[in-house]
Amino acid sequence: MKKNNTQQLNRLSKWKTVVVLVSLLIMTLSALPSLYGELPAVHVNAQHQTDDATSIANILEQSGVTPRQIEHRHDQIIITLDDTDQQGHVQSLLQYMLDDSVTVALAMEPAAPRWLINAGFSPISLGLDLRGGVQFLLDVDMKPVYQAHQQSLVEQFSSEFRGSRVRESASSMDVQLPNRISNSEARRFVQQEFPQWTVRGSGQTLTLSLSDSEKTEIRRLIVQQNLQIMRQRLNELGITEASVQRQGDSRIRIELPGVQDPAAAKEIIGATASLAFHLVPESSHRQTISVADEQGNPINLERRPVLSGEHIIDARASIGEYGKPEVNITLDSFGGRAMSQFTRSHIGQPMATVYSEYSQDANGNSQQMSEVISIATIQSQLANRFRITGTGSLSEAQDLALLLRAGSLTAPVTVIEERTIGPTLGAENVKSGFASLALGLGLTLVFLAFWYRKLGWVANTALVANMICLLGLVALLPGAVLTLPGIAGMVLTVGMAVDTNVLIFERIKDKMREGRTFAQSIDKGFNSAFASIFDANLTTLIVAIALYTIGNGPIQGFAITLGLGLLTSMFTGIFLSRVVINFIWGRDNRRDIKV
């Protein structure tokens, strides 16, 4: 009877064993691409891939450059190279030799075998401090947004109550009503049409201002919309590992790992370009504005645009039938209906295309600069697809199309801080970070093997498996980026993982001192230590979640690896260690075994 009980002791279910081993296999496969590392590469976006690939190979051969590999992938040509110096040389060479319509971008390609990549595994994305790159801190200027809301109220109020005199200020507007308009009538109009505005005053004098809660809500929506547009613009540039995050009330932090020449990215990120279509009236009046054309000549336009740029869903640059650059525009359904209705009733009248962008004056204040880039007579009813000309060179037309396709910022942004980290410094950070991790891990392995002897080797196996699982889990997690503080979180994870095994092994020793057999001590040791391990890791996990929620950037990188490390240390320390110990000593009934 005793023999049967002993055989049942420490017997782990087959399905649990299979789950542990399969999980370890998946994590190992996921970690392998990161261990192989990455190679510098150049991505070429072209329309005719075969012809361009042949020409690229010829250009590189004539220049004495031997790439590791040139391959087609989706809509790109991937050129894998040996080092970053060769990468920069190839980019400059191709930008000079190829047509302006071809985009040449720096990138990193995994060095792992292709079967691993095809299986869906990829290396861990490295942060700015490890890979090098550029960081921008942008400030969103809300003044033009508030002014636009105020201007909309002024126009509709003046149209509804003719004869009213309006005096505008930075944050409010004073209205002097004509005698025929009562105070209550004006208040009722504002409350119905513009409920977000507060009304003060009595008699024929009113003061209108945006409420603080409305300003806060507008700022939140505008910053959120700018965040989305920034991400779209960076995707258009081919920067897939960019980090775009809100910082404070009205600032945006952008990190571009691997980008060493920030000029092009800065130009696109900071640009606030939009198009608007205005009717050109026969004569100037109160509702017209004056905008200069490319030669500086003033053009009178209707103040209210026919259509603005937010309804543009696609924009492509091309060469027109007369050999001049043009931008082909596609509108959304609302924009298409509005353009169709307007042009149908204004055939034969001129319509101007106005290009606007924001810049800074000498005092650092944002100012809008608008220019009429084309005036065309409406020959027929337009739909949701049409083209505009007068955009300058083909390169300028492509830049304009990119900005319009990626979205028009709803508020101007200003780059208030720019930091560049070179690839050499990033490589040194990687070397130093992982050297400290290796040192801590090595010393811990030696200590465990010396102090716990046989069980120490089990702990060492679990510790190495823990680091593999942590690397694999970070690589699998969408959007996870490894930073220098993230490596610090890994180093801390080594200590947390050791705590798990130490608690279990000390419980096993205690049970053996009580006179139990080794098999019984294993069973009781794991069961009694579980509650303490779970409580300790749960409290630390709560702290990691709080760090990730409240912090940003490096703090989040530390919180991610710390939190994931807690999960992997519990998995390897409790389950994997149990599988190994059960397999080797799980039914050992000796009482005098040394552990």
C-alpha positions in Angstrom: 0.0 0.0 0.0 2.9 2.3 0.8 4.4 1.6 -2.5 1.3 2.7 -4.4 1.1 5.9 -2.4 4.8 6.7 -3.2 4.2 6.2 -6.9 1.3 8.6 -6.9 3.3 11.2 -5.0 4.8 14.0 -7.3 3.1 12.6 -10.4 2.3 15.6 -12.6 -0.5 15.3 -15.1 0.6 14.6 -18.6 -1.3 17.5 -20.0 0.4 19.9 -17.5 3.8 18.6 -18.5 3.0 19.0 -22.2 1.8 22.6 -21.7 5.0 23.5 -19.8 7.2 21.9 -22.5 5.3 23.4 -25.4 5.3 26.8 -23.8 9.0 26.6 -23.3 9.5 25.6 -27.0 7.4 28.5 -28.3 9.3 31.0 -26.1 12.6 29.6 -27.2 11.6 29.9 -30.9 10.4 33.5 -30.2 13.7 34.4 -28.5 16.0 33.0 -31.2 15.6 35.9 -33.7 16.7 38.3 -31.0 19.8 36.2 -30.2 20.7 36.2 -33.9 20.4 40.0 -34.0 19.8 42.3 -36.9 21.6 43.5 -40.0 21.5 47.0 -41.5 19.4 47.3 -44.6 18.0 49.7 -47.2 14.3 49.6 -48.2 13.5 50.9 -51.7 9.8 51.6 -52.5 9.3 51.5 -56.3 6.5 50.9 -58.7 8.4 48.6 -61.2 10.2 46.3 -58.9 11.9 44.0 -61.4 13.4 46.8 -63.5 14.4 48.7 -60.4 16.0 45.6 -58.8 18.1 45.0 -61.9 19.2 48.6 -62.0 19.9 48.7 -58.3 22.1 45.6 -58.6 24.0 47.2 -61.5 24.5 50.4 -59.6 25.9 48.6 -56.6 28.1 46.4 -58.7 29.6 49.4 -60.5 30.2 51.2 -57.2 32.0 48.2 -55.7 29.4 47.4 -53.1 28.6 43.8 -52.5 25.3 43.4 -50.5 24.5 40.3 -48.6 21.2 39.9 -50.3 18.7 41.8 -52.6 15.1 40.5 -52.5 11.5 41.5 -53.3 9.1 41.6 -50.4 5.6 42.8 -50.9 6.0 46.3 -52.5 9.6 46.8 -51.5 13.1 45.9 -52.6 15.2 44.9 -49.5 19.0 45.3 -49.7 20.7 43.7 -46.7 24.3 44.9 -46.0 27.2 44.2 -43.7 27.5 47.4 -41.5 26.0 50.8 -40.9 28.7 52.6 -42.9 27.9 50.6 -46.0 24.2 51.2 -45.3 24.6 55.0 -45.3 26.7 54.9 -48.4 24.2 52.8 -50.3 21.3 55.1 -49.3 23.1 58.2 -50.5 24.1 56.4 -53.7 20.6 55.2 -54.6 19.0 58.6 -53.7 21.4 60.2 -56.2 21.1 57.6 -58.9 17.5 56.7 -58.8 14.4 58.7 -59.8 12.9 61.1 -57.3 9.7 59.1 -57.2 11.6 56.2 -55.6 11.8 56.3 -51.7 15.0 55.0 -50.1 14.8 54.4 -46.4 17.2 53.0 -43.8 16.0 49.9 -41.9 17.1 46.9 -40.0 16.5 43.3 -41.1 16.6 40.2 -38.8 19.6 38.0 -39.3 17.7 34.9 -38.2 17.0 32.1 -40.7 14.1 32.7 -43.0 12.1 29.8 -41.7 11.9 31.5 -38.2 10.7 34.8 -39.7 8.2 33.1 -41.9 6.8 31.3 -38.9 5.9 34.7 -37.5 8.8 35.2 -35.0 10.8 38.5 -35.1 13.5 40.1 -33.0 12.8 42.4 -30.1 12.3 46.0 -31.1 15.1 48.1 -29.6 14.4 51.6 -28.2 16.1 54.8 -28.9 18.8 54.5 -26.3 19.9 51.0 -27.6 19.6 51.4 -31.4 20.3 55.1 -31.7 18.1 57.6 -33.5 16.3 60.9 -32.9 13.7 62.1 -30.4 11.4 65.1 -30.9 9.3 66.9 -28.3 6.5 68.8 -29.9 4.3 71.4 -28.5 0.7 71.7 -29.9 -0.4 75.3 -30.3 -4.0 75.6 -29.3 -4.4 79.4 -30.0 -5.4 78.9 -33.7 -7.9 76.3 -32.7 -9.6 78.5 -30.2 -9.5 81.4 -32.7 -11.2 79.2 -35.3 -14.0 78.4 -32.9 -14.3 82.0 -32.1 -14.3 83.1 -35.7 -17.1 80.6 -36.4 -19.2 82.1 -33.7 -18.5 85.7 -34.9 -19.5 84.9 -38.5 -22.8 83.2 -37.5 -23.6 85.7 -34.8 -23.0 88.7 -37.2 -25.1 86.9 -39.9 -28.0 86.3 -37.5 -28.0 89.7 -35.8 -27.0 92.2 -38.4 -25.7 95.5 -37.0 -24.0 93.9 -34.0 -20.6 95.2 -33.2 -18.1 92.5 -32.1 -14.7 93.1 -30.5 -12.5 90.0 -30.2 -9.8 89.3 -27.7 -7.5 86.3 -27.0 -10.0 84.3 -25.0 -13.4 86.1 -25.3 -15.4 88.5 -27.4 -17.5 91.5 -26.5 -20.8 92.1 -28.4 -22.7 95.3 -28.6 -26.2 94.4 -29.7 -28.4 96.8 -31.8 -31.4 98.2 -30.0 -33.9 96.0 -31.8 -32.2 92.8 -30.5 -33.0 91.9 -26.9 -30.5 90.4 -24.5 -32.6 87.2 -24.0 -33.0 86.7 -27.7 -29.2 86.8 -28.2 -28.6 84.5 -25.2 -31.2 82.0 -26.5 -29.4 81.9 -29.9 -26.0 81.2 -28.3 -27.3 78.6 -26.0 -29.0 76.7 -28.9 -26.3 77.0 -31.5 -23.2 77.3 -29.4 -23.9 75.7 -26.0 -20.1 75.3 -25.2 -19.9 79.1 -24.9 -20.8 81.0 -21.7 -22.7 84.3 -21.9 -22.3 87.1 -19.4 -23.5 90.7 -19.3 -26.8 92.5 -19.3 -28.6 95.0 -21.5 -27.2 95.4 -25.0 -23.7 94.3 -24.0 -22.7 90.6 -23.9 -19.4 88.9 -23.2 -19.0 85.4 -24.8 -16.1 83.0 -23.8 -15.3 79.3 -24.1 -15.8 77.5 -20.8 -12.7 76.0 -19.1 -14.2 72.5 -19.4 -14.8 73.0 -23.1 -11.2 74.2 -23.6 -9.9 71.2 -21.8 -12.0 68.8 -23.9 -11.0 70.6 -27.2 -7.3 70.3 -26.2 -7.7 66.6 -25.4 -9.4 65.9 -28.8 -7.0 68.0 -30.8 -3.9 66.4 -29.2 -5.4 62.9 -29.7 -6.2 63.7 -33.4 -2.6 65.0 -33.9 -1.2 61.8 -32.4 -3.1 59.7 -34.9 -2.0 61.9 -37.8 1.6 61.8 -36.6 1.5 58.0 -36.6 0.0 58.0 -40.2 2.7 60.3 -41.4 5.5 58.2 -39.9 3.9 55.1 -41.6 4.0 57.0 -44.9 7.7 57.6 -44.3 8.2 53.9 -43.8 9.3 54.3 -40.1 7.5 51.3 -38.5 9.2 51.3 -35.1 8.4 54.9 -34.2 7.0 55.7 -30.7 4.4 58.5 -30.6 3.1 59.4 -27.2 1.3 62.2 -25.4 3.3 64.0 -22.8 1.5 66.4 -20.5 -1.5 68.4 -21.6 -0.4 69.6 -25.0 2.9 68.0 -25.9 3.8 65.0 -28.0 7.0 62.9 -27.8 8.2 61.1 -30.9 11.0 58.6 -30.9 12.5 57.3 -34.2 14.9 54.5 -33.5 17.5 53.9 -36.3 16.9 57.3 -37.9 20.2 59.2 -37.9 19.3 61.9 -40.4 16.3 63.6 -38.8 15.9 66.4 -41.4 13.4 64.7 -43.6 11.4 63.3 -40.7 11.4 66.7 -38.9 10.1 68.4 -42.0 7.2 66.0 -42.4 6.4 65.8 -38.7 6.4 69.5 -38.0 4.6 70.5 -41.2 1.0 71.6 -40.8 -0.2 71.7 -44.4 -3.8 71.7 -45.7 -5.8 72.6 -48.8 -9.0 74.6 -49.0 -11.1 75.5 -52.0 -12.6 79.0 -52.1 -14.8 80.7 -54.6 -13.3 83.7 -56.3 -16.0 86.4 -56.2 -16.5 89.1 -58.8 -15.8 91.9 -56.3 -14.6 92.2 -52.7 -17.1 92.6 -49.9 -17.4 92.0 -46.1 -17.2 88.3 -46.3 -14.0 88.1 -48.5 -10.4 87.7 -47.6 -7.2 88.6 -49.5 -4.7 85.8 -50.1 -1.5 86.3 -52.2 -0.7 84.0 -55.1 2.8 82.6 -55.9 3.8 85.9 -57.5 2.6 87.9 -54.4 -0.5 89.3 -56.1 -3.5 89.6 -53.8 -6.5 87.5 -54.6 -9.9 88.2 -53.1 -11.6 85.0 -51.9 -14.8 84.1 -50.2 -14.0 83.8 -46.4 -15.9 80.5 -45.9 -14.2 77.7 -47.9 -16.2 75.4 -50.2 -14.3 72.4 -48.8 -11.4 72.0 -46.4 -8.6 69.4 -46.3 -10.0 67.0 -43.7 -12.2 65.4 -46.3 -9.2 64.3 -48.4 -8.7 60.6 -48.1 -6.1 60.1 -50.8 -3.6 62.3 -52.8 -1.2 61.1 -55.5 1.4 63.1 -57.4 1.8 62.5 -61.1 2.7 64.2 -64.4 -0.2 65.7 -66.2 -1.0 65.6 -69.9 1.0 68.9 -70.5 4.1 67.5 -68.7 3.5 69.5 -65.5 3.2 68.0 -62.0 -0.2 67.6 -60.5 -1.9 66.1 -57.5 -4.8 63.8 -57.9 -7.2 64.1 -55.0 -9.9 61.7 -53.7 -12.5 63.0 -51.3 -14.6 61.1 -48.8 -18.3 60.7 -49.3 -19.2 63.9 -47.5 -16.6 65.9 -49.4 -17.6 64.4 -52.7 -21.3 65.4 -52.2 -20.3 68.9 -51.1 -18.0 69.5 -54.0 -20.5 68.1 -56.4 -23.4 70.3 -55.1 -21.2 73.4 -55.2 -19.7 73.0 -58.6 -23.1 72.1 -60.2 -24.4 75.5 -59.2 -21.3 77.5 -59.9 -20.2 76.3 -63.4 -18.3 79.1 -65.2 -17.0 80.7 -62.0 -13.4 80.6 -60.9 -12.4 78.5 -57.8 -9.1 78.9 -56.0 -7.0 76.2 -54.3 -5.4 77.6 -51.2 -2.4 76.0 -49.6 -1.9 76.8 -45.9 0.8 76.0 -43.4 1.9 77.3 -40.0 5.3 78.7 -39.1 6.8 80.6 -36.2 7.7 84.3 -36.1 10.7 85.8 -34.3 8.8 85.7 -31.0 8.0 82.0 -31.2 4.3 82.6 -32.0 2.6 80.5 -34.6 1.4 82.3 -37.7 -0.6 80.9 -40.6 0.8 81.4 -44.1 -1.6 80.9 -47.0 -1.0 80.9 -50.7 -3.2 80.5 -53.7 -1.5 77.8 -55.8 -4.1 77.6 -58.6 -7.2 79.3 -59.9 -9.3 77.3 -62.3 -12.7 78.0 -63.9 -15.3 75.3 -63.0 -16.0 73.8 -66.4 -18.3 71.0 -65.2 -19.7 69.3 -62.1 -16.9 67.7 -60.1 -17.2 64.5 -58.1 -15.0 63.0 -55.3 -12.1 62.6 -57.7 -10.3 65.6 -59.3 -6.8 67.1 -59.8 -5.0 70.3 -58.9 -2.1 71.9 -60.7 0.4 74.7 -59.9 2.1 72.7 -57.2 5.7 73.5 -58.4 8.2 70.7 -59.1 7.4 67.0 -59.0 9.2 66.7 -55.7 7.1 69.5 -54.2 3.9 67.8 -55.5 5.0 64.5 -53.9 5.6 66.2 -50.6 2.2 67.9 -50.7 0.5 64.6 -51.6 2.2 62.9 -48.7 1.1 65.5 -46.2 -2.5 65.5 -47.5 -2.6 61.7 -47.6 -1.2 61.4 -44.1 -3.6 64.0 -42.8 -3.7 67.7 -42.1 -2.9 68.6 -38.5 -5.8 70.2 -36.7 -3.4 72.5 -34.7 0.2 73.6 -35.5 3.0 71.9 -33.7 6.4 73.2 -32.8 9.6 71.2 -32.3 10.8 72.5 -28.9 13.4 69.8 -28.3 15.4 67.5 -30.5 17.9 64.8 -29.3 20.0 62.6 -31.5 21.7 59.4 -30.3 24.3 57.9 -32.6 24.3 54.2 -33.5 27.7 53.9 -31.8 26.4 55.1 -28.5 23.4 52.8 -28.9 25.6 49.8 -29.5 27.7 50.7 -26.4 24.5 50.8 -24.4 23.5 47.3 -25.7 26.9 45.9 -24.9 27.0 47.5 -21.4 23.5 46.5 -20.6 23.7 42.9 -21.6 27.2 42.6 -20.0 25.7 43.6 -16.7 22.9 41.1 -17.2 25.4 38.3 -18.1 27.5 39.2 -15.0 24.6 39.1 -12.6 23.2 35.9 -14.2 26.6 34.2 -14.1 27.3 35.0 -10.4 23.8 33.9 -9.5 24.3 30.6 -11.3 27.6 29.9 -9.5 26.0 30.7 -6.1 23.0 28.4 -6.7 25.1 25.5 -7.9 27.4 25.9 -4.8 24.8 26.5 -2.1 22.0 24.1 -3.2 24.1 21.5 -5.0 21.8 19.1 -6.9 18.8 21.3 -6.5 21.0 24.3 -7.5 21.4 22.8 -11.0 17.6 22.6 -11.2 17.4 26.3 -10.2 20.1 27.2 -12.8 18.1 25.4 -15.5 14.9 27.3 -14.5 16.8 30.6 -14.4 18.2 30.2 -17.9 14.8 29.1 -19.1 13.3 32.2 -17.4 15.6 34.5 -19.4 14.7 32.7 -22.6 11.0 32.9 -21.8 11.3 36.6 -20.9 13.1 37.5 -24.2 10.5 35.4 -26.1 7.6 37.0 -24.4 8.9 40.6 -25.0 9.4 39.7 -28.7 5.8 38.3 -28.9 4.2 41.3 -27.2 2.8 43.7 -29.8 4.3 47.2 -29.5 6.9 46.2 -26.8 10.2 48.0 -27.1 13.3 47.0 -25.2 15.2 50.0 -23.6 18.1 50.4 -21.3 15.8 50.6 -18.2 14.2 47.5 -19.7 17.5 45.6 -19.4 17.6 46.8 -15.8 14.2 45.2 -15.3 15.7 42.0 -16.7 18.6 42.1 -14.2 16.1 42.6 -11.4 14.1 39.7 -12.7 17.1 37.4 -12.1 16.9 38.2 -8.4 13.1 37.7 -8.4 13.4 34.4 -10.1 16.0 33.2 -7.6 13.7 34.2 -4.7 11.1 31.7 -6.1 13.6 28.8 -6.1 15.1 29.8 -2.8 11.7 29.7 -1.1 10.9 26.3 -2.6 14.3 24.8 -1.8 14.3 26.1 1.8 10.8 24.6 2.3 12.1 21.3 1.0 15.1 21.4 3.4 12.7 22.1 6.3 10.5 19.1 5.5 13.6 16.9 5.3 14.8 18.1 8.7 11.4 17.0 10.0 12.3 13.4 8.9 10.2 13.2 5.7 11.5 11.4 2.6 12.8 13.4 -0.3 9.7 12.7 -2.3 7.4 13.9 0.5 9.6 16.9 1.1 9.4 17.9 -2.6 5.6 17.6 -2.6 5.2 19.5 0.7 7.8 22.1 -0.2 6.2 23.2 -3.4 2.7 23.2 -1.9 3.7 25.3 1.1 5.9 27.8 -0.8 3.3 28.5 -3.4 1.2 31.0 -1.3 4.3 33.0 -0.3 5.6 33.1 -3.9 2.2 34.2 -5.2 1.8 36.9 -2.7 5.3 38.4 -3.1 5.0 38.4 -6.9 1.5 39.8 -7.0 2.4 42.8 -4.9 5.4 43.5 -7.1 3.3 43.0 -10.2 0.8 45.7 -8.9 3.7 48.1 -8.6 4.9 47.3 -12.2 1.4 47.9 -13.5 1.2 51.3 -11.7 4.6 52.3 -13.1 3.5 51.4 -16.6 0.2 53.3 -16.2 1.5 56.5 -14.7 5.0 56.6 -16.3 6.1 57.0 -19.9 9.1 56.2 -22.0 12.0 54.6 -20.0 9.8 54.0 -17.0 7.3 52.0 -19.1 10.2 50.0 -20.6 11.3 49.1 -17.0 7.8 48.2 -16.0 7.2 45.9 -19.0 10.3 43.8 -18.4 9.7 43.7 -14.7 6.1 42.7 -15.0 6.7 40.0 -17.7 9.7 38.8 -15.7 7.5 38.2 -12.7 5.2 36.0 -14.8 8.0 34.0 -16.4 9.8 33.6 -13.1 6.7 32.1 -11.5 6.2 29.8 -14.6 9.8 28.5 -14.6 10.3 28.5 -10.8 7.1 26.7 -9.9 6.1 24.6 -12.9 9.3 24.0 -14.9 11.3 23.3 -11.7 8.6 20.9 -10.6 8.7 19.0 -13.9 12.5 18.6 -13.7 12.6 17.6 -10.0 9.6 15.2 -10.3 11.3 13.6 -13.3 14.6 13.0 -11.5 13.8 12.7 -7.8 10.1 12.7 -7.5 9.8 9.2 -6.1 13.0 9.1 -4.1 12.1 7.8 -0.6 15.6 8.3 0.9 15.8 10.5 4.0 19.5 10.9 4.1 19.9 12.5 0.6 21.9 15.8 0.7 20.4 18.8 -1.0 
